[in-house]
């Protein structure tokens, strides 16, 4: 289980301090620094690292200790708002981890930072203990100087961990759990365009009525006008939409973007989506990439923890159809195991040939269902892409309707393949439950029950896609739904046979 952590430190000019911060994290077993981005104008350094669940808090705490000892906020001046030497520490779920895991890490770090470092901590975003602290800007209101005075007298500003007194030189820290955030800056030419940058930032930020998942400020950086933004949900407000918005607003003020930058690291889908939008690609763009396919093939495919982590994420793929196919593959693997436990045993010599054949067929079905895990996600992405097609003209509307119809039929065909395969898995499981190794009969029963559950899940996916079809595909949709129901009935028969065998074996002698 891995998490990403992106601490922000109020130091962007002293290489020795920046190196010490980085080394504190990199020196923690189980933590790996991926990126260090420093900005002298902002007077800020953002370090991105990944870590195991066990290493995440110790690594962040080690860097916070360095920041406390080597950064003095009473002498700090920079463009970026801040309340602490370690200003912000967010945890982001990666492979195998969930948002709840990251909330737990945030609370653990908050307690330890207050107890061991004497730094008060405010929990924000998903870790917030009150809605008033979900927004980081509200937590950071007044910055170090304002918070230093207000925390003593205003109960609403009391920290979640620590006393009502900021550290005299290190201030306070906001610790949270959140989805991926993209720090994105667009430059609008010379500093003389700063008024335009401020107006653009005001127009785009959600708090001013702009894009809901964007926070923005207009500022001068290195003699240039900059619109500095945090994109807090790039699925709902993608990068390309943000740039297009900034470009259009800037044009209204007579200026043009000169260049843009991303601070720190970014999920690959953010840039893929932006590139695909720019050249108007359709469908699953990620599936077109060579290198991930090579890595998956050479590395033996995705880990179980990785798959579970992706299922638990807010991304709609992989979804129920992929999980159904995965459950079917697990059922096939169990049936293969029971057949293997039967082969080579004198007691079962009469069925050895049959069990070898069953094991081979189970292996084939396992591979087919594993492939359907990916294909189901791709089919859903095709539906999303079809619904996103333009519909401004009659021709575009007709093309969009045809694309949606084809994508929905494809998205129904894939889970129907899953259902067909699961019927075969349930049949194999019933066979090995009846004639295979008696010591593994309950394993065969589990295989059959998994196959039945997977078949039922796949059948629901067939039906939900069929239900969305227009009149031009009603007949074909009805055929697919009818076959899905027949598959479910057949899987249930085999599952009951396997279950009966297991019940007989479990009955008292």
Beta strands, then each sheet from edge to edge (+ up, - down):
strand 1: 2-9
strand 2: 31-39
strand 3: 44-52
strand 4: 86-93
strand 5: 120-125
strand 6: 172-177
strand 7: 182-190
strand 8: 214-221
strand 9: 224-231
strand 10: 259-263
sheet 1: 2+ 3- 1+ 4- 6- 5-
sheet 2: 8+ 9- 7+ 10-
end
